[in-house]
Amino acid sequence: MFRIRLARPGAHASVLFFRLFFNDQTSARPEIVVWDESGSQLLRSGPLGSDIDLESSESVMIPMHGITTIDVEVPGDGNSVRGAYLEWMSNSEMVHPPSAGSQDVIPEPFAATLALHAPAQDSEEFGAVTASLSADLIRIGSTSSEAAVFEFGLESQPLLALITFEIASPRIDSPPEVIANSENVGTASLVLPGLADPGYRGEMRNIVSQMQFQYTGWLRAQKIVPVSALHAGTNNITIINGPNAASAVIRATQIQLKYLWDKSDYILKPDR
Protein backbone atom coordinates (compact mmCIF):
# COMPACT_ATOMS: atom_id res chain seq x y z
CA MET A 1 0.00 0.00 0.00
CA PHE A 2 1.14 3.54 -0.81
CA ARG A 3 -0.16 6.43 1.34
CA ILE A 4 -0.35 10.08 0.35
CA ARG A 5 -1.27 12.84 2.82
CA LEU A 6 -2.68 16.05 1.38
CA ALA A 7 -3.52 19.60 2.39
CA ARG A 8 -5.71 21.71 0.13
CA PRO A 9 -3.85 24.76 -1.19
CA GLY A 10 -7.00 26.90 -0.97
CA ALA A 11 -10.78 26.93 -1.15
CA HIS A 12 -10.67 27.09 -4.96
CA ALA A 13 -9.03 23.64 -5.11
CA SER A 14 -12.13 21.51 -4.58
CA VAL A 15 -11.29 18.48 -6.76
CA LEU A 16 -8.11 16.43 -7.09
CA PHE A 17 -7.15 14.85 -10.40
CA PHE A 18 -5.35 11.59 -9.61
CA ARG A 19 -3.70 9.61 -12.40
CA LEU A 20 -2.07 6.30 -11.53
CA PHE A 21 0.55 4.59 -13.74
CA PHE A 22 0.71 0.82 -13.43
CA ASN A 23 1.10 -2.49 -15.21
CA ASP A 24 -2.51 -3.46 -15.93
CA GLN A 25 -2.43 -7.06 -14.69
CA THR A 26 -5.45 -9.11 -13.63
CA SER A 27 -3.77 -10.25 -10.41
CA ALA A 28 -2.52 -6.81 -9.38
CA ARG A 29 -5.21 -4.23 -10.19
CA PRO A 30 -4.81 -1.24 -7.84
CA GLU A 31 -7.55 0.63 -6.01
CA ILE A 32 -7.67 4.18 -4.71
CA VAL A 33 -9.12 4.66 -1.23
CA VAL A 34 -9.70 8.05 0.40
CA TRP A 35 -10.03 8.85 4.13
CA ASP A 36 -10.94 11.82 6.28
CA GLU A 37 -9.01 13.09 9.27
CA SER A 38 -10.92 10.83 11.70
CA GLY A 39 -9.91 7.70 9.75
CA SER A 40 -13.31 7.11 8.15
CA GLN A 41 -13.29 5.76 4.62
CA LEU A 42 -15.14 8.11 2.29
CA LEU A 43 -14.53 6.72 -1.20
CA ARG A 44 -13.14 3.61 -2.90
CA SER A 45 -12.49 3.53 -6.63
CA GLY A 46 -12.83 -0.20 -7.20
CA PRO A 47 -10.19 -2.06 -9.24
CA LEU A 48 -8.58 0.16 -11.88
CA GLY A 49 -7.54 -1.01 -15.32
CA SER A 50 -8.95 -3.33 -17.98
CA ASP A 51 -6.90 -6.54 -17.53
CA ILE A 52 -4.88 -5.85 -20.69
CA ASP A 53 -1.47 -6.90 -19.26
CA LEU A 54 0.23 -3.74 -20.58
CA GLU A 55 1.80 -0.65 -19.07
CA SER A 56 -1.13 1.74 -18.72
CA SER A 57 -2.69 4.43 -16.57
CA GLU A 58 -6.10 5.46 -15.30
CA SER A 59 -7.48 8.66 -13.84
CA VAL A 60 -10.07 9.50 -11.20
CA MET A 61 -11.51 12.80 -10.01
CA ILE A 62 -11.71 13.01 -6.22
CA PRO A 63 -13.91 15.66 -4.51
CA MET A 64 -11.68 16.86 -1.70
CA HIS A 65 -14.24 17.78 0.96
CA GLY A 66 -12.80 16.66 4.28
CA ILE A 67 -10.32 14.28 2.68
CA THR A 68 -6.81 14.22 4.12
CA THR A 69 -5.34 10.86 3.05
CA ILE A 70 -5.31 8.83 -0.14
CA ASP A 71 -4.18 5.20 -0.22
CA VAL A 72 -3.18 3.22 -3.30
CA GLU A 73 -3.90 -0.41 -2.48
CA VAL A 74 -2.34 -3.01 -4.77
CA PRO A 75 -2.10 -6.79 -4.35
CA GLY A 76 1.33 -8.36 -4.01
CA ASP A 77 4.57 -6.46 -3.55
CA GLY A 78 3.35 -3.27 -5.27
CA ASN A 79 5.88 -3.44 -8.12
CA SER A 80 3.10 -3.12 -10.69
CA VAL A 81 2.57 0.53 -9.69
CA ARG A 82 5.04 2.88 -11.41
CA GLY A 83 3.98 6.31 -10.25
CA ALA A 84 1.20 8.85 -9.84
CA TYR A 85 0.41 12.34 -11.11
CA LEU A 86 -1.75 14.67 -9.03
CA GLU A 87 -3.18 18.07 -9.94
CA TRP A 88 -5.63 20.30 -8.11
CA MET A 89 -8.73 21.20 -10.14
CA SER A 90 -11.16 24.07 -9.66
CA ASN A 91 -14.88 24.19 -10.37
CA SER A 92 -16.42 26.36 -13.07
CA GLU A 93 -19.65 26.44 -15.01
CA MET A 94 -19.45 24.37 -18.18
CA VAL A 95 -21.73 24.14 -21.19
CA HIS A 96 -21.75 21.12 -23.49
CA PRO A 97 -23.85 19.71 -26.33
CA PRO A 98 -26.63 17.34 -25.29
CA SER A 99 -24.93 14.52 -27.22
CA ALA A 100 -22.01 14.56 -24.75
CA GLY A 101 -22.51 13.73 -21.09
CA SER A 102 -21.14 16.18 -18.54
CA GLN A 103 -18.64 13.59 -17.28
CA ASP A 104 -17.22 13.14 -20.78
CA VAL A 105 -16.40 16.80 -21.30
CA ILE A 106 -14.35 17.35 -18.14
CA PRO A 107 -10.91 18.42 -19.43
CA GLU A 108 -8.09 16.32 -18.00
CA PRO A 109 -4.54 17.67 -17.73
CA PHE A 110 -2.60 17.19 -21.01
CA ALA A 111 -5.56 15.45 -22.73
CA ALA A 112 -5.89 16.24 -26.44
CA THR A 113 -9.28 14.55 -26.89
CA LEU A 114 -12.26 13.37 -24.88
CA ALA A 115 -12.84 9.71 -24.11
CA LEU A 116 -14.12 7.67 -27.05
CA HIS A 117 -17.21 5.50 -26.66
CA ALA A 118 -18.54 2.91 -29.07
CA PRO A 119 -22.03 3.94 -30.22
CA ALA A 120 -24.77 1.67 -28.91
CA GLN A 121 -26.51 1.76 -32.28
CA ASP A 122 -25.94 3.19 -35.73
CA SER A 123 -26.76 6.87 -36.06
CA GLU A 124 -26.99 9.46 -38.83
CA GLU A 125 -26.31 13.16 -38.55
CA PHE A 126 -26.05 15.64 -41.44
CA GLY A 127 -25.36 12.86 -43.92
CA ALA A 128 -22.71 11.14 -41.78
CA VAL A 129 -23.45 7.61 -40.56
CA THR A 130 -21.61 6.41 -37.43
CA ALA A 131 -21.52 2.68 -36.70
CA SER A 132 -19.69 0.57 -34.15
CA LEU A 133 -17.39 -2.14 -35.48
CA SER A 134 -16.64 -3.46 -31.98
CA ALA A 135 -16.82 -2.09 -28.44
CA ASP A 136 -14.59 -4.91 -27.14
CA LEU A 137 -10.99 -4.86 -25.99
CA ILE A 138 -8.99 -6.53 -28.77
CA ARG A 139 -5.27 -7.34 -28.59
CA ILE A 140 -3.27 -6.65 -31.74
CA GLY A 141 0.33 -7.37 -32.76
CA SER A 142 2.55 -6.64 -35.74
CA THR A 143 1.91 -9.88 -37.67
CA SER A 144 -1.10 -10.80 -39.79
CA SER A 145 -2.12 -13.53 -37.36
CA GLU A 146 -2.31 -10.92 -34.58
CA ALA A 147 -4.49 -8.45 -36.49
CA ALA A 148 -8.05 -7.39 -35.61
CA VAL A 149 -10.53 -7.98 -38.46
CA PHE A 150 -13.96 -6.34 -38.73
CA GLU A 151 -16.63 -7.21 -41.28
CA PHE A 152 -19.53 -4.91 -42.15
CA GLY A 153 -21.97 -4.29 -44.97
CA LEU A 154 -22.60 -1.16 -47.03
CA GLU A 155 -25.74 -0.39 -49.01
CA SER A 156 -23.78 2.02 -51.22
CA GLN A 157 -20.26 3.39 -51.57
CA PRO A 158 -19.73 6.49 -49.37
CA LEU A 159 -18.05 9.75 -50.33
CA LEU A 160 -15.65 9.55 -47.36
CA ALA A 161 -14.88 6.99 -44.65
CA LEU A 162 -13.13 7.42 -41.30
CA ILE A 163 -11.98 4.63 -38.94
CA THR A 164 -11.59 5.68 -35.29
CA PHE A 165 -10.50 3.67 -32.24
CA GLU A 166 -8.54 3.96 -29.01
CA ILE A 167 -5.26 2.15 -28.49
CA ALA A 168 -3.49 1.35 -25.22
CA SER A 169 0.26 1.49 -24.79
CA PRO A 170 1.17 2.36 -28.41
CA ARG A 171 4.69 3.04 -29.61
CA ILE A 172 4.26 6.56 -30.94
CA ASP A 173 6.70 6.23 -33.86
CA SER A 174 5.10 2.99 -35.09
CA PRO A 175 1.30 3.45 -35.09
CA PRO A 176 -1.16 0.80 -36.28
CA GLU A 177 -1.83 0.22 -39.96
CA VAL A 178 -5.28 -0.08 -41.52
CA ILE A 179 -6.11 -2.53 -44.32
CA ALA A 180 -9.38 -2.20 -46.23
CA ASN A 181 -10.47 -5.21 -48.30
CA SER A 182 -6.85 -6.48 -48.55
CA GLU A 183 -5.52 -3.02 -49.53
CA ASN A 184 -3.10 -1.42 -47.07
CA VAL A 185 -4.32 2.18 -46.85
CA GLY A 186 -1.53 3.33 -44.52
CA THR A 187 -0.88 4.10 -40.88
CA ALA A 188 -3.42 5.60 -38.51
CA SER A 189 -2.78 9.02 -36.98
CA LEU A 190 -2.40 9.12 -33.20
CA VAL A 191 -3.91 12.13 -31.42
CA LEU A 192 -0.99 12.89 -29.11
CA PRO A 193 -1.08 14.96 -25.91
CA GLY A 194 1.59 17.52 -25.10
CA LEU A 195 5.05 16.15 -24.43
CA ALA A 196 4.86 17.22 -20.77
CA ASP A 197 2.33 14.42 -20.22
CA PRO A 198 3.91 11.91 -17.79
CA GLY A 199 2.35 9.10 -19.82
CA TYR A 200 5.31 9.11 -22.22
CA ARG A 201 7.82 6.41 -21.30
CA GLY A 202 11.22 6.19 -22.94
CA GLU A 203 13.07 2.99 -23.79
CA MET A 204 16.72 2.55 -24.75
CA ARG A 205 18.27 -0.53 -26.31
CA ASN A 206 21.96 -1.25 -26.79
CA ILE A 207 21.72 -1.61 -30.55
CA VAL A 208 19.63 1.56 -30.99
CA SER A 209 21.20 4.94 -30.23
CA GLN A 210 17.90 6.84 -30.15
CA MET A 211 15.37 6.60 -27.32
CA GLN A 212 12.00 5.16 -28.38
CA PHE A 213 8.78 6.29 -26.71
CA GLN A 214 5.67 4.43 -25.71
CA TYR A 215 2.53 6.13 -24.40
CA THR A 216 1.39 4.33 -21.26
CA GLY A 217 -2.29 5.09 -21.53
CA TRP A 218 -5.08 5.26 -24.09
CA LEU A 219 -4.78 7.38 -27.24
CA ARG A 220 -7.26 8.02 -30.01
CA ALA A 221 -6.26 6.83 -33.48
CA GLN A 222 -7.91 7.73 -36.80
CA LYS A 223 -7.52 6.82 -40.44
CA ILE A 224 -9.25 8.11 -43.57
CA VAL A 225 -10.04 5.14 -45.83
CA PRO A 226 -10.07 5.90 -49.57
CA VAL A 227 -13.55 5.23 -50.90
CA SER A 228 -11.98 3.34 -53.80
CA ALA A 229 -11.10 0.64 -51.24
CA LEU A 230 -14.75 0.21 -50.21
CA HIS A 231 -17.76 -1.06 -52.15
CA ALA A 232 -21.43 -1.85 -51.76
CA GLY A 233 -21.89 -5.20 -50.04
CA THR A 234 -19.58 -6.89 -47.54
CA ASN A 235 -16.34 -5.13 -46.58
CA ASN A 236 -13.45 -5.97 -44.26
CA ILE A 237 -11.31 -3.60 -42.19
CA THR A 238 -8.14 -4.99 -40.61
CA ILE A 239 -6.07 -3.19 -37.95
CA ILE A 240 -2.51 -4.40 -37.36
CA ASN A 241 0.13 -2.87 -35.12
CA GLY A 242 3.13 -1.04 -36.56
CA PRO A 243 6.11 -3.15 -37.71
CA ASN A 244 8.35 -1.99 -34.83
CA ALA A 245 5.69 -2.06 -32.13
CA ALA A 246 4.99 -4.69 -29.50
CA SER A 247 1.55 -5.91 -28.48
CA ALA A 248 -1.19 -3.34 -27.89
CA VAL A 249 -4.93 -3.31 -27.22
CA ILE A 250 -7.65 -1.40 -29.10
CA ARG A 251 -11.22 -0.60 -28.09
CA ALA A 252 -14.34 1.34 -29.19
CA THR A 253 -13.57 0.70 -32.88
CA GLN A 254 -16.03 2.51 -35.15
CA ILE A 255 -16.53 3.82 -38.67
CA GLN A 256 -18.04 7.02 -40.02
CA LEU A 257 -19.40 7.19 -43.57
CA LYS A 258 -20.20 10.46 -45.28
CA TYR A 259 -22.96 10.67 -47.89
CA LEU A 260 -24.64 13.54 -49.73
CA TRP A 261 -27.62 15.11 -47.98
CA ASP A 262 -29.90 17.99 -48.90
CA LYS A 263 -27.68 20.63 -47.27
CA SER A 264 -24.25 19.25 -48.22
CA ASP A 265 -21.69 21.98 -48.90
CA TYR A 266 -19.81 21.31 -52.12
CA ILE A 267 -18.84 23.07 -55.33
CA LEU A 268 -18.45 21.93 -58.91
CA LYS A 269 -15.24 23.05 -60.58
CA PRO A 270 -15.00 22.95 -64.36
CA ASP A 271 -12.08 21.19 -65.98
CA ARG A 272 -9.51 23.46 -67.59
C-alpha positions as CSV (number, residue, x, y, z in Angstrom):
1,M,0.0,0.0,0.0
2,F,1.1,3.5,-0.8
3,R,-0.2,6.4,1.3
4,I,-0.4,10.1,0.3
5,R,-1.3,12.8,2.8
6,L,-2.7,16.1,1.4
7,A,-3.5,19.6,2.4
8,R,-5.7,21.7,0.1
9,P,-3.9,24.8,-1.2
10,G,-7.0,26.9,-1.0
11,A,-10.8,26.9,-1.1
12,H,-10.7,27.1,-5.0
13,A,-9.0,23.6,-5.1
14,S,-12.1,21.5,-4.6
15,V,-11.3,18.5,-6.8
16,L,-8.1,16.4,-7.1
17,F,-7.1,14.9,-10.4
18,F,-5.3,11.6,-9.6
19,R,-3.7,9.6,-12.4
20,L,-2.1,6.3,-11.5
21,F,0.5,4.6,-13.7
22,F,0.7,0.8,-13.4
23,N,1.1,-2.5,-15.2
24,D,-2.5,-3.5,-15.9
25,Q,-2.4,-7.1,-14.7
26,T,-5.4,-9.1,-13.6
27,S,-3.8,-10.2,-10.4
28,A,-2.5,-6.8,-9.4
29,R,-5.2,-4.2,-10.2
30,P,-4.8,-1.2,-7.8
31,E,-7.5,0.6,-6.0
32,I,-7.7,4.2,-4.7
33,V,-9.1,4.7,-1.2
34,V,-9.7,8.1,0.4
35,W,-10.0,8.8,4.1
36,D,-10.9,11.8,6.3
37,E,-9.0,13.1,9.3
38,S,-10.9,10.8,11.7
39,G,-9.9,7.7,9.8
40,S,-13.3,7.1,8.2
41,Q,-13.3,5.8,4.6
42,L,-15.1,8.1,2.3
43,L,-14.5,6.7,-1.2
44,R,-13.1,3.6,-2.9
45,S,-12.5,3.5,-6.6
46,G,-12.8,-0.2,-7.2
47,P,-10.2,-2.1,-9.2
48,L,-8.6,0.2,-11.9
49,G,-7.5,-1.0,-15.3
50,S,-9.0,-3.3,-18.0
51,D,-6.9,-6.5,-17.5
52,I,-4.9,-5.9,-20.7
53,D,-1.5,-6.9,-19.3
54,L,0.2,-3.7,-20.6
55,E,1.8,-0.7,-19.1
56,S,-1.1,1.7,-18.7
57,S,-2.7,4.4,-16.6
58,E,-6.1,5.5,-15.3
59,S,-7.5,8.7,-13.8
60,V,-10.1,9.5,-11.2
61,M,-11.5,12.8,-10.0
62,I,-11.7,13.0,-6.2
63,P,-13.9,15.7,-4.5
64,M,-11.7,16.9,-1.7
65,H,-14.2,17.8,1.0
66,G,-12.8,16.7,4.3
67,I,-10.3,14.3,2.7
68,T,-6.8,14.2,4.1
69,T,-5.3,10.9,3.1
70,I,-5.3,8.8,-0.1
71,D,-4.2,5.2,-0.2
72,V,-3.2,3.2,-3.3
73,E,-3.9,-0.4,-2.5
74,V,-2.3,-3.0,-4.8
75,P,-2.1,-6.8,-4.4
76,G,1.3,-8.4,-4.0
77,D,4.6,-6.5,-3.6
78,G,3.3,-3.3,-5.3
79,N,5.9,-3.4,-8.1
80,S,3.1,-3.1,-10.7
81,V,2.6,0.5,-9.7
82,R,5.0,2.9,-11.4
83,G,4.0,6.3,-10.2
84,A,1.2,8.9,-9.8
85,Y,0.4,12.3,-11.1
86,L,-1.8,14.7,-9.0
87,E,-3.2,18.1,-9.9
88,W,-5.6,20.3,-8.1
89,M,-8.7,21.2,-10.1
90,S,-11.2,24.1,-9.7
91,N,-14.9,24.2,-10.4
92,S,-16.4,26.4,-13.1
93,E,-19.7,26.4,-15.0
94,M,-19.4,24.4,-18.2
95,V,-21.7,24.1,-21.2
96,H,-21.8,21.1,-23.5
97,P,-23.8,19.7,-26.3
98,P,-26.6,17.3,-25.3
99,S,-24.9,14.5,-27.2
100,A,-22.0,14.6,-24.7
101,G,-22.5,13.7,-21.1
102,S,-21.1,16.2,-18.5
103,Q,-18.6,13.6,-17.3
104,D,-17.2,13.1,-20.8
105,V,-16.4,16.8,-21.3
106,I,-14.3,17.3,-18.1
107,P,-10.9,18.4,-19.4
108,E,-8.1,16.3,-18.0
109,P,-4.5,17.7,-17.7
110,F,-2.6,17.2,-21.0
111,A,-5.6,15.4,-22.7
112,A,-5.9,16.2,-26.4
113,T,-9.3,14.6,-26.9
114,L,-12.3,13.4,-24.9
115,A,-12.8,9.7,-24.1
116,L,-14.1,7.7,-27.1
117,H,-17.2,5.5,-26.7
118,A,-18.5,2.9,-29.1
119,P,-22.0,3.9,-30.2
120,A,-24.8,1.7,-28.9
121,Q,-26.5,1.8,-32.3
122,D,-25.9,3.2,-35.7
123,S,-26.8,6.9,-36.1
124,E,-27.0,9.5,-38.8
125,E,-26.3,13.2,-38.6
126,F,-26.0,15.6,-41.4
127,G,-25.4,12.9,-43.9
128,A,-22.7,11.1,-41.8
129,V,-23.5,7.6,-40.6
130,T,-21.6,6.4,-37.4
131,A,-21.5,2.7,-36.7
132,S,-19.7,0.6,-34.1
133,L,-17.4,-2.1,-35.5
134,S,-16.6,-3.5,-32.0
135,A,-16.8,-2.1,-28.4
136,D,-14.6,-4.9,-27.1
137,L,-11.0,-4.9,-26.0
138,I,-9.0,-6.5,-28.8
139,R,-5.3,-7.3,-28.6
140,I,-3.3,-6.7,-31.7
141,G,0.3,-7.4,-32.8
142,S,2.5,-6.6,-35.7
143,T,1.9,-9.9,-37.7
144,S,-1.1,-10.8,-39.8
145,S,-2.1,-13.5,-37.4
146,E,-2.3,-10.9,-34.6
147,A,-4.5,-8.5,-36.5
148,A,-8.1,-7.4,-35.6
149,V,-10.5,-8.0,-38.5
150,F,-14.0,-6.3,-38.7
151,E,-16.6,-7.2,-41.3
152,F,-19.5,-4.9,-42.2
153,G,-22.0,-4.3,-45.0
154,L,-22.6,-1.2,-47.0
155,E,-25.7,-0.4,-49.0
156,S,-23.8,2.0,-51.2
157,Q,-20.3,3.4,-51.6
158,P,-19.7,6.5,-49.4
159,L,-18.0,9.8,-50.3
160,L,-15.7,9.5,-47.4
161,A,-14.9,7.0,-44.7
162,L,-13.1,7.4,-41.3
163,I,-12.0,4.6,-38.9
164,T,-11.6,5.7,-35.3
165,F,-10.5,3.7,-32.2
166,E,-8.5,4.0,-29.0
167,I,-5.3,2.1,-28.5
168,A,-3.5,1.3,-25.2
169,S,0.3,1.5,-24.8
170,P,1.2,2.4,-28.4
171,R,4.7,3.0,-29.6
172,I,4.3,6.6,-30.9
173,D,6.7,6.2,-33.9
174,S,5.1,3.0,-35.1
175,P,1.3,3.5,-35.1
176,P,-1.2,0.8,-36.3
177,E,-1.8,0.2,-40.0
178,V,-5.3,-0.1,-41.5
179,I,-6.1,-2.5,-44.3
180,A,-9.4,-2.2,-46.2
181,N,-10.5,-5.2,-48.3
182,S,-6.9,-6.5,-48.6
183,E,-5.5,-3.0,-49.5
184,N,-3.1,-1.4,-47.1
185,V,-4.3,2.2,-46.9
186,G,-1.5,3.3,-44.5
187,T,-0.9,4.1,-40.9
188,A,-3.4,5.6,-38.5
189,S,-2.8,9.0,-37.0
190,L,-2.4,9.1,-33.2
191,V,-3.9,12.1,-31.4
192,L,-1.0,12.9,-29.1
193,P,-1.1,15.0,-25.9
194,G,1.6,17.5,-25.1
195,L,5.1,16.2,-24.4
196,A,4.9,17.2,-20.8
197,D,2.3,14.4,-20.2
198,P,3.9,11.9,-17.8
199,G,2.3,9.1,-19.8
200,Y,5.3,9.1,-22.2
201,R,7.8,6.4,-21.3
202,G,11.2,6.2,-22.9
203,E,13.1,3.0,-23.8
204,M,16.7,2.6,-24.7
205,R,18.3,-0.5,-26.3
206,N,22.0,-1.3,-26.8
207,I,21.7,-1.6,-30.6
208,V,19.6,1.6,-31.0
209,S,21.2,4.9,-30.2
210,Q,17.9,6.8,-30.1
211,M,15.4,6.6,-27.3
212,Q,12.0,5.2,-28.4
213,F,8.8,6.3,-26.7
214,Q,5.7,4.4,-25.7
215,Y,2.5,6.1,-24.4
216,T,1.4,4.3,-21.3
217,G,-2.3,5.1,-21.5
218,W,-5.1,5.3,-24.1
219,L,-4.8,7.4,-27.2
220,R,-7.3,8.0,-30.0
221,A,-6.3,6.8,-33.5
222,Q,-7.9,7.7,-36.8
223,K,-7.5,6.8,-40.4
224,I,-9.2,8.1,-43.6
225,V,-10.0,5.1,-45.8
226,P,-10.1,5.9,-49.6
227,V,-13.5,5.2,-50.9
228,S,-12.0,3.3,-53.8
229,A,-11.1,0.6,-51.2
230,L,-14.8,0.2,-50.2
231,H,-17.8,-1.1,-52.2
232,A,-21.4,-1.9,-51.8
233,G,-21.9,-5.2,-50.0
234,T,-19.6,-6.9,-47.5
235,N,-16.3,-5.1,-46.6
236,N,-13.5,-6.0,-44.3
237,I,-11.3,-3.6,-42.2
238,T,-8.1,-5.0,-40.6
239,I,-6.1,-3.2,-37.9
240,I,-2.5,-4.4,-37.4
241,N,0.1,-2.9,-35.1
242,G,3.1,-1.0,-36.6
243,P,6.1,-3.1,-37.7
244,N,8.3,-2.0,-34.8
245,A,5.7,-2.1,-32.1
246,A,5.0,-4.7,-29.5
247,S,1.6,-5.9,-28.5
248,A,-1.2,-3.3,-27.9
249,V,-4.9,-3.3,-27.2
250,I,-7.6,-1.4,-29.1
251,R,-11.2,-0.6,-28.1
252,A,-14.3,1.3,-29.2
253,T,-13.6,0.7,-32.9
254,Q,-16.0,2.5,-35.1
255,I,-16.5,3.8,-38.7
256,Q,-18.0,7.0,-40.0
257,L,-19.4,7.2,-43.6
258,K,-20.2,10.5,-45.3
259,Y,-23.0,10.7,-47.9
260,L,-24.6,13.5,-49.7
261,W,-27.6,15.1,-48.0
262,D,-29.9,18.0,-48.9
263,K,-27.7,20.6,-47.3
264,S,-24.3,19.3,-48.2
265,D,-21.7,22.0,-48.9
266,Y,-19.8,21.3,-52.1
267,I,-18.8,23.1,-55.3
268,L,-18.4,21.9,-58.9
269,K,-15.2,23.1,-60.6
270,P,-15.0,22.9,-64.4
271,D,-12.1,21.2,-66.0
272,R,-9.5,23.5,-67.6
